[in-house]
Amino acid sequence: MNIFITGANGFIGTELVKTLLSRGFKLTIISRKKNFSINQNVKQIIGSFSDEKLIDKHLINIECVIHLAAISNIMNENSLDAASKYLKTNYEDTKIFANLCAQKNIKRFIFLSSVKVNGETTEKYQPFNSNSPYRPSGNYAISKQKAEQELLRISSIADMSVVIIRPPIVYGPNVKGNFNTLISIMKKGIPLPFGSIYNSRSFLALDNLIDFIILCTNHSRTPSASNEIFHISDGHDISTTELLKEIAAAYKLTCRIFPFPVFLLRFILKIIRKNSVSERLFENLQVSSDKAKTILGWSPVINMKKQLEIMSQNEK
């Protein structure tokens, strides 16, 4: 199978490319810089996925497109400038790219979206699913929502099926962002007042995400995935306190957490205007993988304990 991948040099894309090559897939990848060892099964393009003239000639004989490229972290996330940048890359450029793919008769277009299109929090035991309403929080989530809607519109008038994936926090080797920050803090042995947090949050191991993406690449094998939206996770939701304990165990660290009143922590974070941090630490954010299990027969291939152990070994 010939697959075209955008965002191939990112956290998810790098591991996805390695896995696909190990399974004998032929790939065309596009990125802004050359960073892959090219072999007979890989063709790399240097440039932007929105460059129609560049992309046009490379979509011939492609059976599936995996669109990972996106802007996800901009300083002053809610500024007008940030809104413009998010919309340009995540929505407008995606629209151009998807239309070109449809014109080239690509059969399957896989789009990595975000659970944030549904919001930042859930009520406990009321996870997000494909029927959950759009409640995007912030410019990034808005841009992803608009891209989703445009892709479904294109699929309704073209012979190209779309698969939309809305993951929660993804973690794995070389993870960046808040998850990596948390690991770094724990490695320093800094005592943390997070021993009394009893929320429930979904996480997604990188190996599980890659397994699900690969499952969806074959249009003929997974026709029921066409034009569907999937939320997937490890299937075992945990609290922030439990997460810290899991990280400590995997990295063989002393878990230096102690109980402290959550309402006081919330108050302190509110005073210093860190409400978004408060949400990630104390609120629930759960997703249901039931749809993926029911219509595709998918189930996680790895649990958090094993994925964290792989991460710790990868650093040695």
C-alpha positions, -999 to +999 in steps of 0.1 A: +000+000+000+012+035-009+006+061+019+012+099+019+020+114+053+021+150+064+038+160+097+061+130+094+089+146+114+067+153+145+064+133+177+037+110+163+048+111+127+083+099+133+072+068+152+044+062+127+069+062+098+092+038+115+063+014+122+048+016+087+082+009+071+088-021+094+055-035+081+064-031+045+044+000+035+056+024+008+056+060+019+057+095+005+063+120+033+064+157+033+082+179+059+100+213+060+134+197+066+151+165+056+155+142+086+148+106+074+171+080+059+156+075+025+153+040+011+134+024-017+102+025+003+104+062+012+101+093-009+106+125+009+094+159-002+107+191+013+080+218+016+045+225+027+014+203+023-005+233+011+017+239-019-006+226-046+020+226-074+045+207-053+020+182-040+000+175-071+025+152-089+032+132-057-004+121-051-004+097-080-010+061-070-015+070-034-042+050-016-043+067+018-033+101+032-025+105+069-027+142+078-008+148+110+007+183+103-007+211+125+003+240+147-006+232+183+013+255+206+016+293+201+025+318+228-005+339+237-028+312+224-059+334+224-045+364+207-057+376+173-024+367+158-025+332+172-061+327+159-049+337+124-020+313+124-041+284+137-068+290+111-042+293+083-024+260+089-050+238+106-080+248+087-073+268+054-043+248+044-060+215+053-089+225+032-067+231+002-048+199+007-080+178+012-096+192-019-065+183-039-066+147-025-102+144-035-094+155-070-067+129-072-092+102-061-075+093-028-097+067-012-090+073+025-080+105+043-071+101+080-072+133+100-057+137+134-079+161+153-082+167+191-105+160+219-104+197+226-130+203+199-154+189+225-140+209+254-114+207+281-134+188+308-161+162+312-184+152+340-171+121+358-182+089+340-197+109+311-169+106+285-168+124+252-179+103+222-186+110+185-221+123+194-207+149+219-213+185+207-186+208+196-175+230+225-140+241+214-120+260+240-093+283+224-082+290+189-064+257+184-096+237+191-116+261+169-093+256+140-095+218+144-133+219+145-135+239+113-111+215+096-132+185+107-164+201+093-147+209+060-134+174+056-168+159+062-183+183+037-157+173+011-163+136+017-200+141+012-194+153-024-163+133-034-153+097-036-129+101-006-137+087+028-126+106+058-116+091+092-113+117+121-095+108+152-099+128+184-072+117+209-067+129+245-031+135+257-008+112+237+024+100+254+053+079+243+091+080+236+103+116+230+070+131+242+070+169+245+048+194+262+032+191+296+037+154+299+074+158+294+075+187+318+059+165+345+085+138+340+113+163+342+100+178+375+097+143+390+132+135+380+145+165+399+129+151+431+108+182+437+080+174+462+046+180+447+014+188+466-007+165+444-014+136+466-051+142+470-064+145+435-092+121+427-102+131+392-104+108+361-086+114+329-081+095+297-046+091+281-035+075+249-002+056+245+016+064+212+017+027+203-021+025+206-026+056+184-003+042+158-020+008+158-054+025+153-042+047+125-027+017+107-059-002+111-078+026+093-054+030+064-069+001+045-102+014+030-114-019+017-107-037+051-124-010+072-153+004+051-173+010+083-147+037+093-156+059+064-167+094+074-167+085+110-153+103+141-134+082+167-123+089+203-097+064+215-077+060+247-058+033+267-091+023+281-081+028+317-087+063+331-066+075+360-063+104+384-034+129+383-021+114+416-022+079+400-004+092+369+025+106+390+028+072+408+029+054+374+056+077+361+077+072+393+074+035+391+084+033+354+114+056+358+123+041+392+120+074+410+109+082+445+073+095+443+076+127+462+039+137+464+021+148+495-016+155+502-027+191+501-062+206+500-073+208+463-094+239+469-064+258+481-044+247+450-072+258+428-073+292+446-035+297+442-036+288+405-065+312+399-047+340+417-017+336+394-039+332+363-031+295+356-067+283+351-057+261+322-031+243+345-058+239+371-081+222+346-054+197+335-045+189+371-078+186+388-107+182+363-120+152+345-114+146+308-126+112+296-132+097+262-150+066+252-134+041+227-166+021+224-172+031+188-138+020+177-143-013+195-178-019+182-175-011+145-138-019+139-130-044+166-101-023+178-087-026+213-055-011+229-023-030+222-004-017+252-012-003+287+002+027+304+027+008+326+044-008+296+044+024+275+060+043+303+086+016+308+095+018+271+098+056+275+122+053+304+143+027+286+145+049+255+163+076+276+191+053+287 
